[in-house]
């Protein structure tokens, strides 16, 4: 049986892995400015250095930091899950896009709709 600390640690590790992958993908697409938004406040705090990184993720965090140096500018911020609908959709166990490389021009519904709403500045309210 897992303790709550171990469960939270594995979630934090998964969040850091996803952020590392996203930053590497953005870098490979020659994007010069990056804004990372995560619904994991703990992952945001680890990247910012305000809380210690778990030892298992120090190497991926170092890789992320090196990747971030490639951008002209970058920032990381916390976003509530309700306002992060594309990421929430992709994280679902039954997501049809699991393991796929997603190209911006070929997004499926409802993912396309979520990204479009984000682009249009749609406001989401936390209930």
MMTF fields as JSON, N, C-alpha, C and O atoms, coordinates in Angstrom:
{
  "mmtfVersion": "1.0.0",
  "mmtfProducer": "UNKNOWN",
  "numBonds": 507,
  "numAtoms": 508,
  "numGroups": 127,
  "numChains": 1,
  "numModels": 1,
  "chainsPerModel": [1],
  "groupsPerChain": [127],
  "chainIdList": ["A"],
  "bondAtomList": [4, 2, 8, 6, 12, 10, 16, 14, 20, 18, 24, 22, 28, 26, 32, 30, 36, 34, 40, 38, 44, 42, 48, 46, 52, 50, 56, 54, 60, 58, 64, 62, 68, 66, 72, 70, 76, 74, 80, 78, 84, 82, 88, 86, 92, 90, 96, 94, 100, 98, 104, 102, 108, 106, 112, 110, 116, 114, 120, 118, 124, 122, 128, 126, 132, 130, 136, 134, 140, 138, 144, 142, 148, 146, 152, 150, 156, 154, 160, 158, 164, 162, 168, 166, 172, 170, 176, 174, 180, 178, 184, 182, 188, 186, 192, 190, 196, 194, 200, 198, 204, 202, 208, 206, 212, 210, 216, 214, 220, 218, 224, 222, 228, 226, 232, 230, 236, 234, 240, 238, 244, 242, 248, 246, 252, 250, 256, 254, 260, 258, 264, 262, 268, 266, 272, 270, 276, 274, 280, 278, 284, 282, 288, 286, 292, 290, 296, 294, 300, 298, 304, 302, 308, 306, 312, 310, 316, 314, 320, 318, 324, 322, 328, 326, 332, 330, 336, 334, 340, 338, 344, 342, 348, 346, 352, 350, 356, 354, 360, 358, 364, 362, 368, 366, 372, 370, 376, 374, 380, 378, 384, 382, 388, 386, 392, 390, 396, 394, 400, 398, 404, 402, 408, 406, 412, 410, 416, 414, 420, 418, 424, 422, 428, 426, 432, 430, 436, 434, 440, 438, 444, 442, 448, 446, 452, 450, 456, 454, 460, 458, 464, 462, 468, 466, 472, 470, 476, 474, 480, 478, 484, 482, 488, 486, 492, 490, 496, 494, 500, 498, 504, 502],
  "bondOrderList": [1, 1, 1, 1, 1, 1, 1, 1, 1, 1, 1, 1, 1, 1, 1, 1, 1, 1, 1, 1, 1, 1, 1, 1, 1, 1, 1, 1, 1, 1, 1, 1, 1, 1, 1, 1, 1, 1, 1, 1, 1, 1, 1, 1, 1, 1, 1, 1, 1, 1, 1, 1, 1, 1, 1, 1, 1, 1, 1, 1, 1, 1, 1, 1, 1, 1, 1, 1, 1, 1, 1, 1, 1, 1, 1, 1, 1, 1, 1, 1, 1, 1, 1, 1, 1, 1, 1, 1, 1, 1, 1, 1, 1, 1, 1, 1, 1, 1, 1, 1, 1, 1, 1, 1, 1, 1, 1, 1, 1, 1, 1, 1, 1, 1, 1, 1, 1, 1, 1, 1, 1, 1, 1, 1, 1, 1],
  "groupList": [{"groupName": "UNK", "atomNameList": ["N", "CA", "C", "O"], "elementList": ["N", "C", "C", "O"], "formalChargeList": [0, 0, 0, 0], "bondAtomList": [1, 0, 2, 1, 3, 2], "bondOrderList": [1, 1, 2], "singleLetterCode": "X", "chemCompType": "L-PEPTIDE LINKING"}],
  "groupTypeList": [0, 0, 0, 0, 0, 0, 0, 0, 0, 0, 0, 0, 0, 0, 0, 0, 0, 0, 0, 0, 0, 0, 0, 0, 0, 0, 0, 0, 0, 0, 0, 0, 0, 0, 0, 0, 0, 0, 0, 0, 0, 0, 0, 0, 0, 0, 0, 0, 0, 0, 0, 0, 0, 0, 0, 0, 0, 0, 0, 0, 0, 0, 0, 0, 0, 0, 0, 0, 0, 0, 0, 0, 0, 0, 0, 0, 0, 0, 0, 0, 0, 0, 0, 0, 0, 0, 0, 0, 0, 0, 0, 0, 0, 0, 0, 0, 0, 0, 0, 0, 0, 0, 0, 0, 0, 0, 0, 0, 0, 0, 0, 0, 0, 0, 0, 0, 0, 0, 0, 0, 0, 0, 0, 0, 0, 0, 0],
  "groupIdList": [1, 2, 3, 4, 5, 6, 7, 8, 9, 10, 11, 12, 13, 14, 15, 16, 17, 18, 19, 20, 21, 22, 23, 24, 25, 26, 27, 28, 29, 30, 31, 32, 33, 34, 35, 36, 37, 38, 39, 40, 41, 42, 43, 44, 45, 46, 47, 48, 49, 50, 51, 52, 53, 54, 55, 56, 57, 58, 59, 60, 61, 62, 63, 64, 65, 66, 67, 68, 69, 70, 71, 72, 73, 74, 75, 76, 77, 78, 79, 80, 81, 82, 83, 84, 85, 86, 87, 88, 89, 90, 91, 92, 93, 94, 95, 96, 97, 98, 99, 100, 101, 102, 103, 104, 105, 106, 107, 108, 109, 110, 111, 112, 113, 114, 115, 116, 117, 118, 119, 120, 121, 122, 123, 124, 125, 126, 127],
  "secStructList": [7, 7, 7, 2, 2, 2, 2, 2, 2, 2, 2, 2, 2, 2, 2, 2, 2, 2, 2, 2, 2, 2, 2, 2, 2, 2, 2, 2, 6, 6, 7, 7, 3, 3, 3, 3, 3, 3, 1, 7, 2, 2, 2, 2, 2, 2, 2, 2, 6, 1, 1, 7, 7, 7, 4, 4, 4, 2, 2, 2, 2, 2, 2, 2, 2, 2, 2, 2, 6, 6, 1, 1, 3, 3, 3, 3, 3, 3, 7, 7, 4, 4, 4, 7, 2, 2, 2, 2, 2, 2, 2, 1, 6, 6, 7, 6, 6, 6, 6, 7, 7, 7, 7, 4, 4, 4, 7, 7, 6, 6, 2, 2, 2, 2, 2, 2, 2, 2, 2, 6, 6, 7, 7, 7, 7, 7, 7],
  "xCoordList": [0.842, 0.0, 0.895, 1.906, 0.523, 1.302, 0.868, -0.319, 1.844, 1.507, 1.119, 1.425, 0.452, 0.031, 1.255, 1.182, 2.366, 3.58, 4.095, 4.503, 4.086, 4.57, 3.651, 4.123, 2.347, 1.406, 1.624, 1.675, 1.755, 1.988, 3.322, 3.426, 4.332, 5.631, 5.531, 6.106, 4.815, 4.723, 3.943, 4.265, 2.94, 2.203, 3.123, 3.117, 3.914, 4.859, 5.861, 6.185, 6.347, 7.306, 6.677, 7.33, 5.437, 4.753, 4.571, 4.74, 4.23, 4.067, 5.383, 5.401, 6.479, 7.79, 8.166, 8.724, 7.86, 8.131, 7.361, 7.913, 6.085, 5.257, 5.77, 5.796, 6.172, 6.692, 8.009, 8.233, 8.87, 10.136, 9.862, 10.493, 8.925, 8.598, 8.048, 8.44, 7.143, 6.562, 7.595, 7.556, 8.516, 9.56, 10.49, 10.897, 10.826, 11.668, 10.963, 11.585, 9.674, 8.895, 8.858, 9.054, 8.61, 8.584, 9.935, 9.995, 11.012, 12.357, 12.599, 13.194, 12.133, 12.343, 11.52, 11.829, 10.492, 9.658, 10.141, 9.448, 11.324, 11.933, 11.071, 11.061, 10.358, 9.598, 10.591, 11.44, 10.509, 11.528, 11.051, 11.868, 9.751, 9.221, 8.297, 7.485, 8.43, 7.66, 7.012, 7.647, 5.74, 5.021, 4.461, 3.555, 4.997, 4.558, 3.492, 3.717, 2.325, 1.265, 0.97, 0.725, 0.993, 0.737, -0.277, -0.275, -1.152, -2.087, -1.452, -2.113, -0.174, 0.57, 1.399, 2.461, 0.905, 1.646, 2.994, 3.978, 3.036, 4.288, 5.326, 6.492, 4.915, 5.846, 6.337, 7.519, 5.439, 5.82, 6.855, 7.857, 6.608, 7.542, 8.895, 9.923, 8.913, 10.184, 10.964, 12.168, 10.285, 10.967, 11.508, 12.609, 10.73, 11.168, 12.25, 12.932, 12.411, 13.431, 12.991, 13.825, 11.694, 11.23, 10.986, 10.826, 10.953, 10.91, 11.925, 12.208, 12.476, 13.488, 12.904, 11.751, 13.725, 13.345, 13.597, 14.623, 12.663, 12.937, 14.171, 14.39, 14.962, 16.235, 16.046, 16.909, 14.919, 14.677, 14.501, 14.694, 14.143, 13.844, 14.866, 14.628, 15.992, 17.011, 17.605, 17.872, 17.814, 18.36, 17.366, 17.753, 16.075, 15.115, 14.945, 14.754, 15.011, 14.906, 16.105, 15.95, 17.298, 18.489, 18.345, 18.726, 17.794, 17.554, 16.559, 16.748, 15.504, 14.518, 15.168, 14.928, 15.98, 16.651, 17.555, 17.604, 18.267, 19.106, 18.261, 18.637, 17.131, 16.228, 15.686, 15.579, 15.345, 14.795, 15.797, 15.403, 17.086, 18.114, 18.076, 18.606, 17.462, 17.385, 16.343, 16.342, 15.462, 14.393, 14.841, 15.6, 14.366, 14.661, 14.069, 14.663, 12.895, 12.277, 11.358, 10.85, 11.153, 10.246, 9.733, 10.368, 8.581, 8.064, 7.23, 6.794, 7.024, 6.227, 5.225, 5.575, 3.992, 2.984, 1.968, 1.788, 1.324, 0.279, -1.035, -1.346, -1.799, -3.115, -4.065, -3.709, -5.251, -6.225, -6.627, -6.698, -6.885, -7.235, -8.406, -8.412, -9.388, -10.551, -10.169, -10.851, -9.096, -8.646, -7.602, -7.087, -7.289, -6.266, -6.904, -6.423, -7.983, -8.777, -8.013, -8.205, -7.15, -6.412, -5.548, -5.544, -4.829, -3.978, -4.824, -4.461, -5.945, -6.828, -7.372, -7.449, -7.748, -8.238, -7.163, -7.44, -5.941, -4.854, -4.44, -3.876, -4.714, -4.297, -5.284, -4.974, -6.453, -7.472, -7.014, -6.414, -7.301, -6.889, -7.475, -6.841, -8.659, -9.292, -9.044, -9.744, -8.074, -7.768, -7.32, -6.396, -7.975, -7.61, -6.244, -5.736, -5.649, -4.372, -3.176, -2.056, -3.378, -2.284, -1.129, -1.32, 0.07, 1.256, 1.44, 2.381, 0.557, 0.661, 1.468, 1.517, 2.092, 2.719, 1.651, 1.149, 1.308, 0.204, 0.744, 1.559, 0.29, 0.663, -0.425, -1.609, -0.038, -0.978, -2.08, -3.181, -1.81, -2.815, -3.752, -4.73, -3.475, -4.3, -4.941, -5.123, -5.28, -5.89, -7.302, -8.041, -7.66, -8.996, -9.96, -9.54, -11.236, -12.242, -12.321, -12.22, -12.488, -12.716, -11.434, -11.493, -10.272, -9.018, -8.883, -8.457, -9.238, -9.17, -10.006, -9.564, -11.219, -12.108, -11.488, -11.566, -10.872, -10.249, -9.105, -8.986, -8.268, -7.135, -7.644, -7.097, -8.683, -9.272, -9.839, -9.643, -10.535, -11.065, -9.932, -10.052, -8.842, -7.685, -7.133, -6.834, -7.0, -6.477, -7.369, -6.876, -8.658, -9.609, -9.73, -10.439, -9.047, -9.073, -10.316, -10.712, -10.939, -12.14, -11.835, -10.822, -12.718, -12.572, -13.291, -14.413, -12.663, -13.259, -13.395, -12.514, -14.486, -14.748, -14.611, -15.076, -13.973, -13.784, -15.026, -15.436, -15.626, -16.86, -16.593, -17.53],
  "yCoordList": [-1.174, 0.0, 1.248, 1.287, 2.26, 3.488, 4.499, 4.644, 5.197, 6.309, 7.501, 7.534, 8.475, 9.67, 10.403, 10.953, 10.423, 11.085, 10.439, 11.145, 9.105, 8.413, 8.651, 8.798, 8.694, 8.962, 10.376, 10.581, 11.353, 12.73, 12.852, 13.601, 12.138, 12.2, 11.683, 12.28, 10.591, 10.062, 11.011, 11.125, 11.683, 12.668, 13.824, 14.297, 14.283, 15.376, 14.95, 15.73, 13.729, 13.246, 13.196, 13.555, 12.765, 12.737, 14.135, 14.348, 15.081, 16.472, 17.008, 17.64, 16.757, 17.23, 16.57, 17.221, 15.276, 14.578, 15.222, 15.447, 15.516, 16.118, 17.503, 17.856, 18.278, 19.628, 19.539, 20.306, 18.615, 18.412, 18.052, 18.591, 17.144, 16.718, 17.895, 18.099, 18.664, 19.811, 20.866, 21.43, 21.138, 22.131, 21.646, 22.434, 20.364, 19.81, 19.891, 20.216, 19.6, 19.687, 21.127, 21.368, 22.085, 23.5, 23.929, 24.667, 23.472, 23.81, 23.243, 23.906, 22.014, 21.397, 22.083, 21.942, 22.811, 23.539, 24.976, 25.789, 25.285, 26.613, 27.729, 28.846, 27.429, 28.443, 29.217, 28.609, 30.548, 31.309, 31.827, 32.24, 31.808, 32.221, 31.124, 30.584, 30.803, 29.698, 30.122, 30.733, 29.789, 30.006, 28.656, 28.124, 28.115, 26.827, 27.101, 27.854, 26.482, 26.561, 25.147, 24.254, 24.948, 23.625, 23.74, 24.704, 22.732, 22.732, 22.105, 21.933, 21.769, 21.268, 22.405, 22.751, 22.972, 24.042, 23.532, 24.271, 22.276, 21.687, 21.635, 21.959, 21.232, 21.197, 22.599, 22.793, 23.57, 24.968, 25.421, 26.041, 25.111, 25.518, 24.827, 25.429, 23.572, 22.861, 23.534, 23.758, 23.855, 24.498, 25.867, 26.247, 26.601, 27.924, 27.834, 28.822, 26.665, 26.479, 26.844, 26.927, 27.064, 27.444, 26.24, 26.402, 25.017, 23.782, 22.823, 22.896, 21.924, 21.008, 20.007, 19.588, 19.649, 18.659, 17.267, 17.044, 16.307, 14.935, 14.399, 14.701, 13.616, 13.16, 12.385, 12.432, 11.666, 10.89, 11.784, 11.331, 13.027, 13.918, 15.038, 15.989, 14.935, 15.987, 16.004, 17.078, 14.856, 14.815, 15.383, 16.222, 14.945, 15.569, 17.069, 17.833, 17.496, 18.925, 19.672, 20.766, 19.09, 19.713, 19.787, 20.782, 18.73, 18.738, 19.84, 20.554, 19.972, 21.027, 22.395, 23.248, 22.613, 23.915, 24.207, 25.341, 23.192, 23.383, 23.677, 24.496, 23.014, 23.27, 24.689, 25.36, 25.148, 26.5, 27.578, 28.676, 27.273, 28.239, 28.519, 29.534, 27.64, 27.811, 28.845, 29.3, 29.213, 30.154, 31.581, 31.83, 32.518, 33.937, 34.374, 35.17, 33.847, 34.098, 32.932, 32.247, 32.718, 31.678, 32.048, 32.803, 31.508, 31.646, 30.416, 29.695, 30.199, 29.076, 29.618, 30.435, 29.162, 29.626, 28.525, 27.59, 28.673, 27.739, 28.16, 29.348, 27.182, 27.429, 26.387, 25.215, 26.805, 25.862, 24.859, 25.199, 23.644, 22.569, 22.952, 22.609, 23.656, 24.042, 24.922, 24.918, 25.667, 26.57, 25.926, 26.575, 24.684, 23.98, 22.778, 21.651, 23.031, 21.967, 21.102, 19.886, 21.66, 20.766, 19.746, 18.563, 20.198, 19.283, 18.271, 17.098, 18.718, 17.825, 16.74, 15.573, 17.119, 16.168, 15.126, 13.927, 15.599, 14.688, 13.757, 12.691, 14.148, 13.331, 12.222, 11.357, 12.227, 11.213, 9.836, 9.714, 8.796, 7.444, 7.009, 6.237, 7.482, 7.046, 8.008, 7.939, 8.888, 9.839, 9.072, 8.262, 9.326, 8.593, 8.985, 8.32, 10.051, 10.523, 10.058, 10.496, 9.187, 8.73, 8.209, 7.35, 8.724, 8.259, 8.811, 8.432, 9.698, 10.268, 11.55, 12.25, 11.85, 13.153, 14.055, 13.782, 15.11, 15.966, 17.159, 17.926, 17.309, 18.453, 19.507, 19.174, 20.774, 21.865, 21.938, 22.395, 21.5, 21.61, 20.413, 20.434, 19.374, 18.177, 17.788, 16.604, 18.772, 18.46, 17.927, 18.401, 16.936, 16.348, 17.113, 17.876, 16.899, 17.445, 16.504, 15.3, 16.904, 18.265, 19.049, 20.22, 18.409, 19.098, 20.385, 21.408, 20.343, 21.55, 22.666, 23.814, 22.333, 23.331, 23.939, 25.15, 23.105, 23.604, 24.562, 25.619, 24.193, 25.048, 26.358, 27.425, 26.275, 27.471, 28.394, 29.608, 27.829, 28.631, 29.315, 30.481, 28.597, 29.197, 30.356, 31.42, 30.147, 31.187, 32.43, 33.554, 32.228, 33.342, 34.008, 35.004, 33.469, 34.078, 33.76, 34.539, 32.62, 32.228, 32.147, 31.577, 32.718, 32.671, 31.444, 31.142, 30.755, 29.604, 29.932, 30.561, 29.512, 29.804, 28.566, 27.49, 28.72, 27.616, 27.512, 28.49, 26.337, 26.138, 25.785, 25.587],
  "zCoordList": [0.0, 0.0, 0.0, 0.701, -0.783, -0.888, 0.15, 0.441, 0.703, 1.585, 0.728, -0.464, 1.318, 0.58, 0.02, -1.079, 0.739, 0.251, -1.022, -1.944, -1.097, -2.287, -3.464, -4.592, -3.232, -4.313, -4.838, -6.051, -3.943, -4.362, -5.088, -6.059, -4.641, -5.288, -6.719, -7.63, -6.93, -8.281, -9.185, -10.368, -8.668, -9.45, -9.806, -10.943, -8.844, -9.104, -10.172, -11.067, -10.081, -11.073, -12.461, -13.442, -12.562, -13.85, -14.414, -15.615, -13.565, -14.016, -14.573, -15.629, -13.868, -14.338, -15.665, -16.548, -15.805, -17.061, -18.212, -19.288, -17.977, -19.027, -19.401, -20.58, -18.424, -18.686, -19.457, -20.393, -19.07, -19.8, -21.253, -22.161, -21.47, -22.833, -23.641, -24.789, -23.042, -23.739, -24.094, -25.187, -23.183, -23.451, -24.565, -25.419, -24.558, -25.627, -26.968, -27.98, -26.984, -28.214, -28.719, -29.91, -27.827, -28.21, -28.768, -29.751, -28.15, -28.618, -30.02, -30.869, -30.254, -31.569, -32.66, -33.844, -32.283, -33.246, -33.441, -34.053, -32.924, -33.038, -32.455, -32.972, -31.395, -30.669, -29.819, -29.168, -29.809, -29.074, -27.712, -26.89, -27.472, -26.164, -25.659, -26.41, -24.39, -23.834, -22.534, -21.675, -22.401, -21.151, -20.733, -21.375, -19.667, -19.137, -18.089, -17.142, -18.266, -17.276, -16.805, -17.616, -15.505, -14.945, -13.827, -13.062, -13.743, -12.618, -11.375, -10.351, -11.474, -10.321, -9.728, -10.246, -8.652, -7.98, -7.494, -7.49, -7.088, -6.623, -7.746, -7.522, -8.947, -10.077, -10.423, -10.705, -10.401, -10.667, -9.64, -9.993, -8.376, -7.321, -7.444, -7.13, -7.895, -8.108, -9.231, -9.104, -10.326, -11.455, -11.054, -11.451, -10.268, -9.813, -8.741, -8.465, -8.138, -7.114, -5.713, -4.811, -5.503, -4.163, -3.258, -2.048, -3.836, -3.049, -3.652, -4.848, -2.842, -3.372, -4.362, -4.256, -5.309, -6.323, -5.755, -5.112, -5.985, -5.542, -6.264, -7.437, -5.572, -6.14, -7.439, -8.315, -7.579, -8.799, -10.028, -11.157, -9.817, -10.936, -11.096, -11.84, -10.412, -10.557, -11.959, -12.498, -12.55, -13.91, -14.931, -15.744, -14.913, -15.839, -15.587, -16.534, -14.331, -14.04, -14.614, -15.156, -14.501, -15.085, -16.609, -17.226, -17.208, -18.655, -19.017, -20.001, -18.219, -18.458, -18.374, -19.228, -17.365, -17.2, -18.403, -18.88, -18.892, -20.085, -21.317, -22.156, -21.421, -22.551, -22.484, -23.51, -21.295, -21.135, -21.528, -21.921, -21.426, -21.834, -23.336, -23.788, -24.104, -25.553, -25.974, -27.117, -25.052, -25.368, -25.089, -24.152, -25.91, -25.68, -24.35, -23.624, -24.039, -22.735, -22.398, -23.287, -21.117, -20.661, -19.285, -18.549, -18.952, -17.59, -17.281, -18.177, -16.017, -15.553, -14.537, -13.685, -14.632, -13.685, -13.4, -14.18, -12.27, -11.868, -12.506, -12.584, -12.958, -13.535, -12.951, -12.836, -12.589, -12.045, -13.117, -14.298, -12.709, -13.639, -14.547, -15.729, -14.003, -14.802, -15.981, -17.005, -15.847, -16.908, -17.805, -18.715, -17.567, -18.333, -19.027, -18.906, -19.749, -20.342, -21.337, -21.327, -22.203, -23.109, -22.351, -22.692, -21.341, -20.579, -19.811, -19.723, -19.257, -18.534, -19.47, -19.084, -20.698, -21.69, -22.019, -22.07, -22.24, -22.621, -21.486, -21.736, -20.237, -19.097, -18.756, -17.937, -19.361, -19.058, -19.538, -20.606, -18.743, -19.143, -20.482, -21.202, -20.83, -22.075, -23.242, -24.252, -23.116, -24.182, -25.432, -25.361, -26.582, -27.798, -28.362, -29.265, -27.841, -28.375, -27.557, -27.82, -26.575, -25.726, -26.562, -27.423, -26.313, -26.996, -28.389, -29.086, -28.808, -30.15, -30.13, -29.119, -31.238, -31.411, -32.015, -33.106, -31.322, -31.733, -32.504, -31.99, -33.721, -34.55, -34.433, -34.395, -34.374, -34.185, -35.217, -34.912, -36.426, -37.486, -37.54, -38.288, -36.767, -36.869, -35.54, -35.26, -34.73, -33.448, -33.656, -34.519, -32.851, -32.95, -32.044, -31.174, -32.259, -31.348, -30.166, -30.405, -28.936, -28.475, -28.197, -27.821, -28.381, -28.088, -28.89, -28.354, -30.156, -30.988, -30.382, -30.32, -29.933, -29.335, -28.08, -27.871, -27.245, -26.012, -26.33, -25.71, -27.291, -27.67, -28.27, -27.993, -29.086, -29.695, -28.608, -28.665, -27.627, -26.522, -25.755, -25.378, -25.525, -24.851, -25.667, -25.125, -26.969, -27.855, -27.843, -27.945, -27.722, -27.716, -26.343, -26.199, -25.344, -24.013, -23.209, -22.342, -23.487, -22.753, -21.255, -20.848, -20.448, -19.005, -18.448, -18.854, -17.54, -16.885, -15.419, -14.832, -14.828, -13.43, -12.602, -12.979, -11.476, -10.546, -9.685, -9.06, -9.649, -8.88, -7.453, -6.68]
}
